[in-house]
Amino acid sequence: MRPQAEVNHAPDMASLGNDLKRRQTGYDADRMSAEMAAQKDICTSALFEGKAGAGNPARDPIFILGLPRAGSTLLEQILASHSQIDGTLELPNILALAHRLRGRKAGQSRYPQALHDLSPDQLAEMGDRFLEDTRIHRQGAPFLIDKMPNNFRHIGLIHLILPNATIIDARRDPMDCCFSGFKQLFAEGQDFTYGLTEIGRYYSDYVALMDHWDHVLPGRVLRVDHEDVLDDLEGQTRRMLDHIGLPFEKACLDFHRTTRAVRTASSEQVRRPINRSGQDAWKPYDAWLGDLREALGSV
């Protein structure tokens, strides 16, 4: 148990550090909310029905996405312990493709509207390019993991260029997830984590966008709750492997023995057997988290 003086002092220090970082990044929560709303407006059932059959049909990629600190590194480590799956990195390829589709004119983004204009050949070429550009990260297994969390904003694009790829939504209790992100200084990106209101809004927008993907692409995304993994590691591992189409391997349950390099903030946690050390870490600071709870709203 932390000394009370330490608990009382920590929120002030965290707020000061996050305020400095937020001013440095210039993160705009309204603009991010608008970007996610545009995905819901543009990426409709009609779009996907009209593009059915396009893209590269390869099943190789497994996208694990969601928010940082939601347990995605744990899921990656579990699956990368399978003999048929290569773990890679948080690959920037999908984000870079979305950036190119936006175009070069300031303030006049063509994305995601541009998705309607892409031909089947263009979508197939983009899928081909993803597979070719990510080959350097592979070790020869039939499947590879891309664990870039922010890819959840681009599931429509992923589906159009790689319609048979696996997509897994790594989700965690909102208070646990947001508080963990708020107290983490990331090496780069994740600018929304440096304010309680900002990270709460982002989580709420994420849930709304994932609900949209479930509506327009039913059954396309497998949601895996972190708490369910803690309660039933083998059951959730089998569930993921069934979704991918692979047989169960016991090595997945011994994920902490896997020696592959892990380059995320959870690198040390996935070297230990399954545990609940991160659950309810926010509770000693509950009195200072009103802005977060308000931003999360009904979520």
C-alpha positions in Angstrom: 0.0 0.0 0.0 1.4 3.4 -0.9 1.9 6.0 1.8 -0.9 8.5 1.8 1.5 11.4 1.3 2.8 9.7 -1.8 -0.8 9.2 -3.1 -1.7 12.8 -2.4 1.3 14.2 -4.2 1.3 11.9 -7.2 -1.8 13.5 -9.0 -0.2 16.9 -8.9 3.0 15.7 -10.4 1.2 13.6 -13.1 -1.0 16.6 -14.0 2.0 18.9 -14.3 3.9 16.5 -16.6 0.9 15.7 -18.7 0.0 19.4 -19.1 3.5 20.1 -20.4 3.4 17.2 -22.8 -0.1 18.1 -24.1 1.0 21.7 -24.9 4.0 20.3 -26.7 2.0 18.0 -28.9 -0.8 20.4 -29.7 -3.4 17.6 -29.6 -6.9 18.6 -30.7 -9.6 16.4 -29.2 -12.3 18.0 -31.4 -10.4 17.2 -34.6 -9.9 13.6 -33.5 -13.6 13.2 -32.7 -14.4 14.6 -36.1 -12.0 12.2 -37.8 -13.7 9.2 -36.1 -17.2 10.6 -36.9 -16.1 10.8 -40.6 -15.3 7.1 -40.6 -18.9 6.4 -39.5 -20.4 8.7 -42.0 -18.3 7.5 -45.0 -17.7 3.8 -44.3 -21.2 2.5 -44.7 -22.6 -0.9 -45.5 -23.2 0.3 -49.0 -19.5 1.0 -49.4 -18.5 -2.5 -48.4 -21.2 -4.2 -50.4 -20.1 -2.2 -53.5 -16.4 -3.2 -53.0 -17.1 -6.9 -52.2 -14.5 -9.2 -53.7 -11.8 -6.5 -54.0 -8.5 -6.4 -52.3 -5.8 -9.1 -51.7 -7.4 -12.3 -50.4 -4.4 -13.3 -48.3 -5.2 -14.5 -44.7 -1.7 -13.8 -43.4 -2.2 -10.5 -41.4 -3.6 -10.5 -37.9 -4.4 -7.0 -36.7 -4.5 -6.5 -32.9 -5.9 -3.0 -32.3 -7.6 -0.8 -29.8 -6.2 1.6 -27.2 -2.6 1.4 -25.8 -2.4 -0.2 -22.4 -5.5 -2.3 -23.1 -3.7 -5.7 -23.1 -2.8 -5.9 -26.8 0.9 -6.7 -26.1 -0.3 -9.7 -24.0 -2.5 -10.9 -26.8 0.3 -10.5 -29.3 2.7 -12.5 -27.1 0.1 -15.3 -26.6 -0.4 -15.6 -30.4 3.2 -15.1 -31.3 4.0 -18.1 -29.2 2.2 -20.2 -31.8 4.4 -22.0 -34.3 2.4 -20.6 -37.2 2.4 -16.9 -36.2 5.2 -14.3 -36.4 5.0 -11.4 -34.0 6.4 -8.3 -35.5 6.0 -4.6 -34.3 3.5 -1.8 -34.1 3.7 -1.5 -37.9 3.1 2.0 -39.4 2.0 0.8 -42.8 -1.8 1.2 -42.4 -1.4 4.7 -40.9 1.0 5.7 -43.7 -1.5 4.5 -46.3 -4.3 6.5 -44.7 -2.0 9.5 -44.7 -1.3 9.2 -48.4 -5.0 8.8 -49.2 -5.7 12.1 -47.4 -3.8 14.0 -50.1 -1.5 17.0 -49.9 -3.9 20.0 -49.7 -3.9 21.5 -46.2 -7.4 21.3 -44.6 -8.8 19.3 -47.5 -8.5 15.7 -46.5 -9.7 13.2 -49.1 -9.8 10.4 -46.6 -11.9 8.4 -45.9 -14.1 9.8 -48.8 -11.4 8.6 -51.2 -12.3 5.0 -50.3 -15.4 5.3 -52.5 -13.2 6.2 -55.5 -10.7 3.3 -55.3 -11.0 0.6 -58.0 -10.7 -3.1 -57.3 -7.3 -3.1 -58.9 -6.1 -0.3 -56.6 -7.4 -2.0 -53.5 -5.7 -5.2 -54.5 -2.4 -3.3 -55.2 -2.6 -1.7 -51.7 -3.1 -5.1 -50.1 -0.2 -6.5 -52.2 2.0 -3.6 -51.0 1.2 -4.2 -47.4 2.2 -7.8 -47.6 5.4 -6.9 -49.5 6.4 -4.1 -47.3 5.9 -6.1 -44.1 7.8 -9.1 -45.3 11.0 -7.8 -43.8 9.5 -8.3 -40.3 8.6 -11.9 -40.8 10.4 -15.1 -39.8 8.7 -17.5 -42.2 5.4 -18.3 -40.4 2.2 -18.3 -42.5 0.7 -15.5 -40.3 2.0 -12.2 -39.0 0.7 -9.8 -36.3 0.5 -6.0 -36.7 -0.2 -4.6 -33.3 -0.5 -0.9 -34.1 -3.4 0.1 -31.7 -4.5 3.1 -33.7 -5.4 0.9 -36.6 -8.9 0.7 -35.1 -9.6 4.0 -36.8 -8.9 2.4 -40.2 -10.7 -0.9 -40.0 -12.7 0.1 -43.1 -9.5 0.5 -45.1 -8.0 -2.7 -43.7 -11.2 -4.6 -44.7 -11.1 -3.2 -48.3 -7.5 -4.0 -49.0 -7.2 -7.3 -47.0 -10.8 -8.7 -46.7 -9.6 -12.0 -45.2 -7.2 -10.6 -42.5 -8.0 -11.3 -38.9 -9.0 -8.3 -36.8 -8.9 -8.5 -33.0 -10.1 -5.7 -30.7 -8.1 -5.7 -27.5 -10.4 -4.0 -24.9 -9.9 -3.2 -21.2 -12.0 -1.7 -18.5 -12.2 2.0 -19.3 -10.9 3.3 -16.0 -8.0 0.9 -15.9 -7.1 1.5 -19.5 -7.3 5.3 -19.4 -5.5 5.7 -16.1 -2.7 3.4 -17.3 -2.4 5.5 -20.5 -2.5 8.8 -18.6 0.5 7.9 -16.3 2.6 6.5 -19.2 5.1 8.6 -21.1 5.0 7.1 -24.6 8.1 7.1 -26.8 6.1 8.7 -29.6 2.5 9.3 -30.6 -0.6 8.6 -28.4 -0.9 12.3 -27.9 -4.5 11.9 -26.5 -3.2 10.3 -23.3 -1.8 13.5 -21.8 -5.1 14.8 -20.4 -7.9 13.1 -18.4 -10.6 14.7 -20.5 -8.8 13.9 -23.7 -8.1 10.3 -23.0 -11.7 9.8 -21.7 -13.1 11.3 -24.9 -10.8 9.2 -27.1 -11.9 6.0 -25.3 -15.6 7.0 -25.7 -15.1 7.7 -29.4 -13.2 4.4 -29.8 -16.1 2.5 -28.4 -18.6 4.3 -30.6 -16.5 3.6 -33.7 -16.0 0.0 -32.8 -19.8 -0.3 -32.5 -20.1 1.1 -36.0 -17.7 -1.4 -37.4 -19.7 -4.2 -35.7 -22.8 -2.8 -37.4 -21.5 -2.4 -40.9 -19.1 -5.4 -40.9 -20.9 -7.9 -38.6 -18.7 -10.6 -37.3 -15.6 -9.1 -38.9 -13.9 -8.1 -35.6 -13.3 -10.4 -32.6 -13.5 -8.5 -29.4 -11.3 -9.8 -26.6 -11.7 -8.3 -23.1 -8.6 -8.2 -21.0 -10.5 -9.2 -17.9 -11.8 -12.3 -19.7 -8.2 -13.3 -20.5 -7.2 -12.9 -16.9 -10.2 -15.1 -15.9 -9.7 -17.8 -18.5 -6.4 -17.7 -20.4 -6.9 -21.0 -22.2 -10.5 -20.3 -23.2 -9.7 -17.0 -24.7 -6.6 -18.3 -26.4 -8.6 -21.1 -28.0 -11.2 -18.5 -29.0 -8.7 -16.4 -30.8 -7.0 -19.3 -32.5 -10.4 -20.6 -33.7 -11.2 -17.2 -35.2 -7.9 -17.2 -37.0 -8.4 -20.9 -38.1 -5.4 -22.4 -36.3 -5.2 -25.4 -33.9 -4.5 -24.8 -30.2 -0.8 -25.1 -29.0 0.1 -25.2 -25.4 3.0 -22.9 -26.0 0.5 -20.0 -26.2 -0.3 -20.5 -22.5 3.5 -20.3 -21.7 3.7 -16.9 -23.5 6.0 -15.5 -20.8 8.7 -18.0 -21.8 8.7 -16.7 -25.4 12.0 -15.0 -26.1 11.0 -12.7 -29.0 11.8 -9.0 -28.6 8.9 -6.8 -27.3 9.2 -3.1 -27.8 6.2 -1.6 -26.0 5.5 -0.3 -22.5 4.3 -3.7 -21.6 7.6 -5.5 -22.4 8.3 -6.5 -18.8 4.7 -7.5 -17.9 4.5 -10.1 -20.7 7.6 -11.8 -19.3 5.6 -12.9 -16.3 2.8 -15.4 -16.0 -0.8 -14.0 -16.2 -1.5 -11.8 -13.2 -3.8 -9.0 -12.0 -1.2 -6.5 -10.9 -2.6 -3.8 -13.2 -6.3 -4.1 -12.2 -7.9 -1.2 -10.2 -4.6 0.8 -10.0 -6.7 3.9 -10.5 -8.7 3.5 -7.3 -6.3 5.2 -4.8 -6.5 8.3 -7.1 -10.3 8.2 -7.6 -10.8 11.6 -6.0 -8.8 13.2 -8.8 -10.3 11.4 -11.7 -13.7 13.2 -12.0 -12.7 14.7 -15.4 -12.0 11.2 -16.7 -15.3 9.8 -15.5 -17.2 12.7 -17.0 -15.5 12.3 -20.3 -16.2 8.6 -20.4 -19.9 9.2 -19.8 -22.1 6.1 -20.2 -19.1 4.1 -21.4 
